[in-house]
Every structure is written in C-alpha cells, then in structure tokens.
C-alpha cells in the first residue's frame, strides 16, 4: 500500500480564497460600512444644523440671557428651557462638532423664531448680543441725564451726578449688565472729545478765553432755540453783547437759578428778574458761573464759531423761531409784531386755558 502523502495546508480547495485575501475583504467591508455610517452621520448633523428650530413662544423672537462663565451644558439647558432649541444634547454635540463649544460668549441674545441650530451657534459664538439705547436729549441737566441712566433696567451699579455741562447729548448703545458708571464715563469722554476738537479750531477774538466758558455760552444757546439753523445767530447775539459789555438777559439762566434747570411752568416774575443771584443775567453782567444744561454738538459749534453779525436782539416770531434785530428800533417793531400775534392767539383761544408764551425780548 503506497504511503499517504502529507497534507499541504497551504494548498487550497479548488475555488477557495487565500486567508490574506479574505482578511482584506473583511477589512474593506468594515471600512465601507464605517464610511457609510460616517456619511449618514454627517448628513444627519448637517440636517440638524440647518433644520428650522422651534417657533418663538411669544412674538417674533426669544430673548435669553447667558451667564458669564457658563459652560456648553448650561448654555444648552438655558436654550432648551427657553424653547430656542429642541434638544440640549443635540446642541452640545453640534457645538463640539463645529468646535464652537469653547467659544460661546455670555450676554443677552434675541433668537428669531425658528432659528436653526447653525444660526443659534453662530450668534452665540460671534457675541451678537442685544444692544439697548439711552438717549440724552440736548439741553438736559446732568441730574436729568443721571435719572435717565438710573431708570434703565439693563444697567447695574450706582453713579453720582456729574458737573453740569460735562455730558454730550447723544444716543448711546448699552448692553445688559453694563455698569452705569462706565456708561456715564462714555458720555463724559464723548463730550471732552467734541469740546477739544471744536475748541482747537475756535474763532479767534471771542470774548471769553477758555473752552469751559464756551460750554457755558453753548448751554444758553441750547435753551434759547430748538431750531438748528438759529443756533449760530443766537450765539452771535450773545457774543456781540459780551463784546459790548451788555448784559445777556437770557431767560433760561434766570429759570436755572430758580429751578435748577427744570421747567418753570409759568412766566418769570418781575421780582425774579431783579433778584441778585449768579445766574440772573438780567442783574449780573457776563456769563453765569457755569452751564445751565448739557449742550449738544451743534450748540457747542455755534458758541465757538459764531457768524459775524451786528445783531443784538431776538424775539419770538410766532412760527417757532425768532426775528433778529441789530438796533432797538428794529427790535421794537419785532416786539410789536409778536404782541399782535399773542393778542390774536388769545382771542382765538378765548375759551381755552391760556398757554405760556416765550419771553418777549432778549
């Protein structure tokens, strides 16, 4: 009987594949599966990022305040609780995938209704927070300005009342949680910049020597007219009076001496025009000791660069503006016209409460 040949295990059965090839095929199959799963996961992630979010519960946007120092989990929880996103877990995953997680910024955010996850992440990552506005009207006193700042419910902290005339009337952007002291300092710095800029190019030969004195005059101009086009002429009238040594006879300064800048609510009494106090420019020559409010840029510019005129007087003209005059005779005619306007108005409103009229003359 012939001897049995040893089995060669490296030989394969007909049609069988070598072990190495089988292993490569298995590996390839696994890789394909992983790629498919990855593509599907990527597609789901892209869909989740771009899909519209939930509608706002009220109005067209949802406001959320994200705490300073909050991590991605807390942010996700706050957004989900407010109804901005559907799932905190999905938000966390998206923040990690997009590498936005460590770059989320605190603040107050307004998310539009149905904002996508991508929009929400982009807004928080870029710090696109809500900005509020505080408007300081031209001519307000510093105390009135402080009252407005203190009345803002988005600001924090306490502030003292700054000197009169140290704030620039303007509209300022503020953010929730910002310190009132910082906002006030911003207003004061803005005023200093404008005054320095304008004073650097002030008209030579003015009857005062300092920028602070120019601010005093500008505060009077601010109170005398609400018409921007009249401010230079009003400033010129007072500059001309100062040059001639005439008293300014500015009603707003008298009122400031009585009320501290608040509306008087009635006409000025003769006794008040005769009273001796530093702000009574009927009784005291020259500028008052300080501003009577916070003048805006236009009034500051008018006081520092008034036009060359010979006008010394002005009176209300019945249209909301004033008629200007260089002589007593011209002024007398303008006053007569104004008296007739007053008389006609009183007759037309005989059965209505009389309204206060502007001062007759300056």
Buried (B, 14 or more C-beta within 10 A) or exposed (E): EEEEEEEEEEEEEEEEEEEEEEEEEEEEEEEEEEEEEEEEEEEEBEEBBEEEBBEBEEEEBBBBBBEEEBEBBBBBBBBBEBBBBBBBEBBBBBBEBBEBBEBBBBBBBBBBBBBBBBBBBBBBBEEBBBEBEBEBBBBBBBBBBBEBBEEBEBBEBEBEBBEBBBBBBBEBEBBBBBBBBEBBEBBBEBBEEBBEEBBEEBEEEBBBEEBBBBBBBBBBBBBBBEEEEBBBBBBBBBBBBBEEEEBBBBBBBBBBBBEEBEEBEEEBEEEBBEBEBEBBBBBBEBBBEBBBBBBBBBBBBBBBBBEEBEBBBBBBBBEEBBBBBBEEEBBBBBBEBBEEBBEEBEEEEEEEEEEEBBBBBB
